[in-house]
Amino acid sequence: MQIRADSKYHLKDLHQEIDFFDRKIAYCRDHEEFGSEALRGTALRKLATKRQTLVNSALEMAGRGIECDPKYLPRSFSKAPTDKGEVAL
């Protein structure tokens, strides 16, 4: 089990990882070649699941009062959020 210190720097790292997964999802959806749409859908679901885990962690940290400079928020957080902080991709 990894011990992590809750700090604004860890939250910044989480935001960077979320932004990275947003870019990976966009690339997978628009440019990456797959043998079928079913394979693409599977890959997108895996990426979205990993991203949502990071989003939940970031929201949990923010809920505990850990603040991070808004300029480090992922680009997808500036869009209109859906239920529970999820972002429509």
FENSUL-V635687 format. One record per residue. PHI is phi in radians with two decimals (999 if undefined). D_LAST is the distance of its C-alpha to the last C-alpha in Angstrom with 1 decimal. Layout:
BEGIN
PHI/D_LAST, PHI/D_LAST
END
This chain:
BEGIN
999/31.1, -1.48/29.8, -1.64/31.1, -2.17/28.8, -1.55/30.0, -1.32/27.9, -2.61/28.0, -1.15/26.1, -1.32/26.0, -1.19/24.4, -1.12/21.7, -1.08/21.3, -1.10/21.0, -1.07/18.3, -1.09/16.3, -1.16/16.9, -1.16/15.9, -1.09/12.5, -1.09/12.1, -1.09/13.5, -1.17/11.1, -1.04/8.1, -1.19/10.5, -1.10/11.5, -1.14/8.3, -1.09/8.1, -1.15/11.8, -1.08/11.8, -1.25/9.7, -1.80/11.8, -2.13/15.1, -1.19/16.2, -1.71/18.8, -2.23/19.2, -1.21/22.1, -2.70/20.2, -1.20/17.0, -1.14/17.8, -1.14/17.9, -1.09/14.6, -1.08/13.1, -1.10/15.2, -1.11/14.1, -1.14/10.4, -1.13/11.5, -1.10/13.8, -1.12/11.5, -1.14/9.1, -1.15/12.5, -1.12/13.9, -1.11/11.2, -1.12/11.6, -1.08/15.3, -1.14/15.3, -1.07/13.5, -1.06/16.2, -1.10/18.9, -1.13/18.0, -1.16/18.0, -1.11/21.2, -1.13/22.8, -1.13/22.0, -1.17/23.5, -1.47/26.6, 1.70/27.1, -1.40/26.1, -1.84/25.1, -2.41/23.4, -1.04/23.7, -1.02/20.7, -1.22/20.7, -1.65/19.4, -1.14/16.3, -1.06/13.0, -1.04/11.7, -1.21/8.4, -1.31/11.1, -1.45/12.5, -1.37/9.9, -1.20/10.9, -1.29/10.3, -1.71/10.5, -1.04/13.1, 1.05/14.4, 1.39/12.4, -1.27/9.1, -1.96/6.1, -1.24/3.8, -1.78/0.0
END
